[in-house]
Amino acid sequence: MKILKNSFCAVALAALSLGLASCEDETVPSYMATQEQVSSSASATRSLVNALPAYFNHYTSSYVDNNGWHAPFGYGAMMIMRDLQTNDRCIGNKYNGHFVRYAYDKYMGKRYTYAAYPWGYYYGFVLATNKVLGSIDINNCTDAQKGYYGEALAFRALCYLDLARMYEFLPNDKTSSTNSDGNKVEGLTVPIVTDTLSENAARNNPRATRAEMAKFILNDLDGAEKYIGNFSDGSKTFAHLDCVYGLKARLYMWLEDYDNAAKYAKLAIDNSDVAPMDSVACLDPQKGFNQLDKWMWGSQMTSEDDVVSTGIINWTSWASNETTFGYAGAGASCLIDSLLYSKISDTDFRKKEFVGPKGPYEGDGLSYNKTSVYLDYGITDFSSLLSPYSSLKFRPANGDGDSYQTGAASAFPIMRVEEMYFIYAEALAHKDPAAGKEALVSFMRNYRDKQYTCSATSKDDVINEIILQKRIELWGEGQTFFDIKRLNMSVDRTYAHSNWLALAQFKTNGRPAWMNWVIPQSEENNNSAVAKFNNPDPSDVYTK
């Protein structure tokens, strides 16, 4: 495995060597064939369970070695890909080639790395969960093993819920639900692979319908709810009962079952041991959004992890502008959409999570903490380092932006209790706009902006306001994609003074075609049932 050195030189050379995406048949395995069951001993199974949260930061070295691509660092990379396909997160113009195609809607077809990696990553994650499930006879096992079983079911449900919502073909303004092979693909999600699926069955495994997938995920979550109480490890890198309820809330929102979505969002809140983060926790220069104990579920990197050892191929490198070792700090800046920023009230402390257009100190409602880690570098004029609209949300670990061994060994959220408040409010609003509005106002005034007001009265306006505040709250956390696709919302980056790069300035009529992700050719080659039922290639279907 090649390890890249910690330097801006390495960043620059890597970005230059990437060039345009290679048009080639990917040789990454399809991950559709399950492996033989392993020993059923408790200790062996526990080692497999420990691999589940580690997979959040799984490093796929083949993409780096073969393609010079610096995005294969796991779940955090998936979050960035999804965010770049929304109207919320844009990227700076230097060294951005590893991710920027997701914003440009280029090379999204089945023969490119940009389609191959997400598919391989998620099914590799599914394989890791299936190894745990296949090692346990749930009818003849210890209580500890029942807990492991529930844990694996929760992780598998997380993976399939993401996959279903990313790959499900939904109507859009540019591509037809009838693909080039003449087959209807609307409502199709992804193939379901379990621990009992044979290799022969995996090679002829069709895409599940929305109803089939929903039933499968719910069955996993019901099992997780039943058994996860036997899991004794309290680390937030693992799922617990509140997370299972949170996943059910996400599932029911996808299915537009708003009664159950509200029910399980409330259960997630009530069973969580965390409250919404306050301004001190959110804005802390050393601990802001890098502390597991503030969230329901999160991922933790360590200095021994491969992604940290690379120096630059990790979450912190791409998400934190306050580093000297990362891509974001070198010019591939992590930016909030300027129109979204303008919609954050000056009395809302979340505005301080971003650099205002007048600079990083005062102005435009922003007051930056001058005791930040930058002072360690002897720098007094931060405006020369941070572009307008730069994120200050995701801090390097311990506020150390100079050492990748320390700063990149950070954490990022998988699920926060704040999301559950917004799911609850939106679910109520679909049935009773006044009740949804009341829930939103209560959250905002109690936790974000004491002066918050909401003038919306109609159902659509209330839901749009809830989604707006949710976008601000969960900015950079990979969740907005699902709401835009689910609610058929448009993406418009063409407004006056847009801070999106020119090649990304598109305007869609409803959900973008690019949100129907394409299955890679390697999967078509290995699974005959998928070969003629792929989603249409959305690449280059929009013009400015």
Stockholm file with secondary structure:
# STOCKHOLM 1.0

chainA/1-544         MKILKNSFCAVALAALSLGLASCEDETVPSYMATQEQVSSSASATRSLVNALPAYFNHYTSSYVDNNGWHAPFGYGAMMIMRDLQTNDRCIGNKYNGHFVRYAYDKYMGKRYTYAAYPWGYYYGFVLATNKVLGSIDINNCTDAQKGYYGEALAFRALCYLDLARMYEFLPNDKTSSTNSDGNKVEGLTVPIVTDTLSENAARNNPRATRAEMAKFILNDLDGAEKYIGNFSDGSKTFAHLDCVYGLKARLYMWLEDYDNAAKYAKLAIDNSDVAPMDSVACLDPQKGFNQLDKWMWGSQMTSEDDVVSTGIINWTSWASNETTFGYAGAGASCLIDSLLYSKISDTDFRKKEFVGPKGPYEGDGLSYNKTSVYLDYGITDFSSLLSPYSSLKFRPANGDGDSYQTGAASAFPIMRVEEMYFIYAEALAHKDPAAGKEALVSFMRNYRDKQYTCSATSKDDVINEIILQKRIELWGEGQTFFDIKRLNMSVDRTYAHSNWLALAQFKTNGRPAWMNWVIPQSEENNNSAVAKFNNPDPSDVYTK
#=GR chainA/1-544 SS CCCCCSSHHHHHHHHHHHCSCCBCCCCCCCCCSCCCCCCCCHHHHHHHHHHHHHGGGCCCHHHHHHHCCCCCSSHHHHHHHHHTTTTSEEECSSSCTTTTHHHHTCSCSTTBHHHHHHHHHHHHHHHHHHHHHHTCCTTSCCHHHHHHHHHHHHHHHHHHHHHHHHHCBCCCSSSCSBCTTSCBCBTBCCCCCCTTCCHHHHTTCCCCBHHHHHHHHHHHHHHHHHHGGGCCCCCTTSCCHHHHHHHHHHHHHHTTCHHHHHHHHHHHHHHCSCCCCCHHHHHCTTTTTCCGGGSSEEEECCTTSHHHHTSSSSHHHHHCSSCSSSHHHHTCCEEECHHHHHTSCTTCGGGGGBCBTTBSSSSTTCCCCTTSGGGGGTCCCGGGTSCTTBBCSSCCGGGCCSCHHHHTSCEEEEECHHHHHHHHHHHHHHHCHHHHHHHHHHHHHHHTCTTCCCCCCSHHHHHHHHHHHHHHHTTTSSCHHHHHHHHTCCCBCCSTTCCSCGGGCCBCSSSCGGGSCCCCHHHHHHCHHHHTCCCCCCTTCCCC
#=GC SS_cons         CCCCCSSHHHHHHHHHHHCSCCBCCCCCCCCCSCCCCCCCCHHHHHHHHHHHHHGGGCCCHHHHHHHCCCCCSSHHHHHHHHHTTTTSEEECSSSCTTTTHHHHTCSCSTTBHHHHHHHHHHHHHHHHHHHHHHTCCTTSCCHHHHHHHHHHHHHHHHHHHHHHHHHCBCCCSSSCSBCTTSCBCBTBCCCCCCTTCCHHHHTTCCCCBHHHHHHHHHHHHHHHHHHGGGCCCCCTTSCCHHHHHHHHHHHHHHTTCHHHHHHHHHHHHHHCSCCCCCHHHHHCTTTTTCCGGGSSEEEECCTTSHHHHTSSSSHHHHHCSSCSSSHHHHTCCEEECHHHHHTSCTTCGGGGGBCBTTBSSSSTTCCCCTTSGGGGGTCCCGGGTSCTTBBCSSCCGGGCCSCHHHHTSCEEEEECHHHHHHHHHHHHHHHCHHHHHHHHHHHHHHHTCTTCCCCCCSHHHHHHHHHHHHHHHTTTSSCHHHHHHHHTCCCBCCSTTCCSCGGGCCBCSSSCGGGSCCCCHHHHHHCHHHHTCCCCCCTTCCCC
//
